[in-house]
């Protein structure tokens, strides 16, 4: 995995300047900042889709194994 994390200076509503970590989504290559940027690979939209895909795969595998028991 390549290191996609970079820091941006953000101006808050009260005028303060804060440096925040951003990451690049591995799927859509969009910049995002989440609660745990260092552990996240995907933006929230892609993470939701990937979670559904992995769940479908896991359930399909479970049902196949259950059928042969």
Secondary structure, 3 states (H helix, E strand, C coil): CCCCCEEEEEECCCCCEEEEEEEECCCCCCEECCCCCCCCCCCHHHHHHHHHHHHHHHHHHHHHHHHCC
